[in-house]
């Protein structure tokens, strides 16, 4: 697998100072958690699920979740499970493993994990793990035990991606205890947890809220406070934290191309650096662009996506800019080990070695997975190249 693999080698060479590296499902968890990028969700009821996976892979999708939970009705679960098993077996029979993204199944209950692994048989080799809904300390035990049992039964590594979306996390009087309990569970099963996902739609539902296309999750103060506390407790850069992924963006335009052939000015981008002045986006995706940047500023990586048109935007904004790369490598030079402050290569900021070290390490890891843009290559060019 490789981000921007849908581009020709010549096009990648023209865009990247350092091209995205290849990785496999057997790569270290730290690499895979960053490489998730835009994780595209798809209901497991889709009759063309196998073809959909291959089509989205060709468009640059690197991680997908096949959903048995909120995206389908309660009465559809048995049919969805049967379809999921059949479609994954079909993919396995095609012998296309090397062309597939990281695949996860979002379950409703722990018993589905062991049941699906048993029913899949040899086709389980296509799975990288399971997404665990409404994850709390009380609910975590059966899920993690089932995952351990399934892993032993199939003889391969299976990751957990817990979804933090329960009311206990939202309500102020229970949030601290809920986060502390989740932290205890995650530490116990650290080697099995790939990333944490945020269920912002469920958070909004608890108060009857729904943000408009002009609003980000960070504009809804109740939700923003939860994100801040989740990162505070579970996303620390001291070795105890986990990758926390960005929340879903609900809006898209059906039957209409996301990108227009001409450039237009994005209201959000006005006042930003010159190389990010314009974007090939419809007006109702300015909010998504803003939310992705705020995700990054608040310590989140990647994003849950429910529409393919969002993927290119997430991935383009995940590429490390040439300026970021220069700053990060400067901070991490061996001779800087004793600390100190220096002017940046771009002569527009201060780089302070000790405070910026964790940021620099994270930036270079993101650069390995998503690549480093050439000097002068803008987000717009990366976005346009990523659309297929």
Secondary structure, DSSP 8 states (H G I E B T S, - for coil): --TTTTS-HHHHHHHEEE------TTS-HHHHHHHT-EEEEEETT-TTHHHHHHHHHHTT--EEEEESSTTS-GGGHHHHHHHHHHHHHHHHHHT-GGG--EEEEEESSTHHHHHHHHHHGGGGGGEEEEEESS--HHHHHHHHHHHHHHHHHHTS--EEEEEE--HHHHSHHHHHHHHHHHHHHHHHTGGGB--BEE-HHHHHHTTT----TT--GGGSHHHHHHHHHHHHHH--TTTT---B-B-------TTS-S--SS-EE-GGGTTS-GGGSEE---GGGHHHHHHHHHHHHTT--SEEESSGGGHHHHHHHHSB-HHHHHHHHHHT-GGGTT--EEE-TTSSSEEEHHHHHHHHHHHHHHHHHH-EE-TT--HHHHHHHH--
